[in-house]
Amino acid sequence: MQLLAFVITAAVAVAAAVMVVAEKNAVHAALYLILNIASLAFLYISLGAEFVGAVQVIVYAGAIMVLFLYVVMFSGAAATPDSHDRLTWQKRIAVGGGLILVALMVRVLKFGGPRPTGASSADGSPANIGSLLFTTYALPFEIASLLLLVAMVGAIVLAKGRRE
């Protein structure tokens, strides 16, 4: 049952990621990204990394995606015409898929997910993650921060170039 829950959730995550890229409506793409983030958080939780799963939901789905949706709605990019005839079957698929995912999540969270061999509950603790992040993985952490800084500066330069 746990393998089935993993496979279905992984398939939902991959499908949502594909739809983020394929969707023409920016708001729908952002909602697919939230679905992808929630699926990944569930996978983290089912593998015993509760802290990482919680951070995934709180930071990404809770803060960054709300900010992204606010910017999309504020900029007017969501004003693309959309056909409403597709919504009837999409609602049925969404409700059915949502109920299946909720049932699988309850099942895995109730009985626990597969644990890697040799893993203890302290492996995913915030203290252990912080210790590893600033000792063993200090260089990759700094490289990631530099990449994020370069991406932010690049986005500002691109946005400034469009206005002039």
C-alpha positions as CSV (number, residue, x, y, z in Angstrom):
1,M,0.0,0.0,0.0
2,Q,2.9,2.4,0.8
3,L,4.5,1.7,-2.6
4,L,1.1,2.4,-4.3
5,A,0.8,5.7,-2.4
6,F,4.4,6.6,-3.4
7,V,3.8,5.8,-7.0
8,I,0.5,7.7,-7.2
9,T,1.9,10.7,-5.4
10,A,5.1,10.7,-7.6
11,A,3.0,10.5,-10.7
12,V,0.9,13.4,-9.5
13,A,4.1,15.4,-8.8
14,V,5.5,14.7,-12.3
15,A,2.2,15.5,-14.0
16,A,1.8,18.7,-12.1
17,A,5.4,19.7,-13.0
18,V,4.6,19.0,-16.7
19,M,1.5,21.1,-16.4
20,V,3.4,24.0,-14.9
21,V,5.4,24.3,-18.1
22,A,2.6,23.4,-20.5
23,E,-0.2,25.7,-19.0
24,K,-0.8,28.9,-20.8
25,N,-2.7,30.6,-18.0
26,A,-0.2,31.9,-15.4
27,V,-2.6,31.4,-12.5
28,H,-3.3,27.8,-13.4
29,A,0.5,27.2,-13.8
30,A,1.0,28.6,-10.2
31,L,-1.8,26.3,-8.9
32,Y,-0.1,23.3,-10.6
33,L,3.1,24.4,-8.9
34,I,1.4,24.4,-5.5
35,L,0.1,20.9,-6.3
36,N,3.6,19.8,-7.1
37,I,5.0,21.3,-3.9
38,A,2.3,19.6,-1.8
39,S,3.0,16.3,-3.5
40,L,6.7,16.6,-2.8
41,A,6.0,17.5,0.8
42,F,3.9,14.4,1.2
43,L,6.7,12.3,-0.3
44,Y,9.2,13.8,2.2
45,I,6.8,13.1,5.1
46,S,6.2,9.5,4.0
47,L,10.0,9.0,3.8
48,G,10.5,10.1,7.4
49,A,11.7,13.7,6.7
50,E,8.9,15.5,8.5
51,F,10.8,18.7,9.0
52,V,11.7,19.0,5.4
53,G,8.1,18.3,4.4
54,A,6.8,20.9,6.8
55,V,9.3,23.5,5.5
56,Q,8.3,22.6,2.0
57,V,4.7,23.5,2.7
58,I,5.3,26.5,4.9
59,V,8.0,28.2,2.9
60,Y,7.2,27.3,-0.7
61,A,3.5,26.7,-0.8
62,G,2.7,29.1,2.0
63,A,4.9,32.1,1.3
64,I,6.5,32.1,-2.1
65,M,3.5,30.8,-4.1
66,V,1.2,33.3,-2.4
67,L,3.6,36.1,-3.3
68,F,3.9,34.7,-6.9
69,L,0.1,34.5,-7.2
70,Y,-0.2,38.1,-5.9
71,V,2.3,39.3,-8.5
72,V,0.6,37.4,-11.3
73,M,-2.8,38.8,-10.4
74,F,-1.4,42.3,-9.8
75,S,0.4,42.4,-13.1
76,G,-2.7,41.4,-15.1
77,A,-1.1,38.3,-16.6
78,A,-4.1,36.3,-15.5
79,A,-6.4,38.2,-17.8
80,T,-6.0,35.7,-20.7
81,P,-9.3,34.4,-22.0
82,D,-10.1,30.8,-20.9
83,S,-12.7,28.4,-22.2
84,H,-15.2,27.5,-19.5
85,D,-16.6,24.4,-21.2
86,R,-13.6,22.4,-20.0
87,L,-14.3,23.1,-16.4
88,T,-17.1,20.5,-15.9
89,W,-15.0,17.4,-16.5
90,Q,-11.9,19.1,-14.9
91,K,-13.9,19.5,-11.7
92,R,-14.9,15.9,-11.6
93,I,-11.3,14.7,-12.2
94,A,-10.0,17.2,-9.6
95,V,-12.5,16.0,-6.9
96,G,-11.9,12.3,-7.6
97,G,-8.1,12.7,-7.7
98,G,-8.2,14.9,-4.5
99,L,-10.2,12.3,-2.6
100,I,-7.8,9.5,-3.7
101,L,-4.8,11.5,-2.6
102,V,-6.3,12.4,0.7
103,A,-7.2,8.7,1.4
104,L,-3.6,7.6,0.5
105,M,-2.1,10.4,2.6
106,V,-4.2,9.4,5.6
107,R,-3.3,5.7,5.1
108,V,0.5,6.4,4.9
109,L,0.5,8.9,7.7
110,K,-1.5,6.6,10.0
111,F,0.7,3.5,9.4
112,G,3.9,5.3,8.7
113,G,6.0,5.3,5.5
114,P,9.0,3.2,4.6
115,R,12.1,4.2,6.5
116,P,15.6,3.9,5.0
117,T,17.8,1.3,6.7
118,G,19.9,2.8,9.5
119,A,17.8,6.0,9.8
120,S,16.7,7.2,13.1
121,S,14.1,9.8,13.9
122,A,16.9,12.3,14.9
123,D,18.3,12.3,11.3
124,G,15.6,14.8,10.1
125,S,15.6,17.0,13.2
126,P,16.2,20.7,12.7
127,A,19.3,20.6,14.9
128,N,20.9,17.8,12.9
129,I,20.0,19.5,9.6
130,G,21.4,22.8,10.8
131,S,24.6,21.2,11.9
132,L,25.1,19.4,8.6
133,L,24.2,22.5,6.6
134,F,26.8,24.7,8.2
135,T,29.6,22.1,8.6
136,T,29.6,19.3,6.0
137,Y,27.5,21.1,3.4
138,A,28.6,24.7,3.9
139,L,30.1,25.1,0.4
140,P,27.1,23.8,-1.5
141,F,24.9,26.0,0.7
142,E,26.9,29.1,-0.2
143,I,26.9,28.2,-3.9
144,A,23.1,27.8,-3.8
145,S,22.8,31.3,-2.2
146,L,25.1,32.8,-4.9
147,L,23.0,31.1,-7.7
148,L,19.8,32.6,-6.2
149,L,21.4,36.0,-6.0
150,V,22.5,35.8,-9.7
151,A,18.9,34.7,-10.7
152,M,17.5,37.6,-8.7
153,V,19.8,40.1,-10.4
154,G,19.1,38.6,-13.8
155,A,15.3,38.9,-13.3
156,I,15.7,42.5,-12.3
157,V,17.9,43.2,-15.4
158,L,15.4,41.5,-17.7
159,A,12.4,43.3,-16.1
160,K,14.2,46.7,-16.4
161,G,15.1,46.0,-20.0
162,R,11.5,45.6,-21.0
163,R,10.4,48.9,-19.6
164,E,12.9,51.0,-21.4
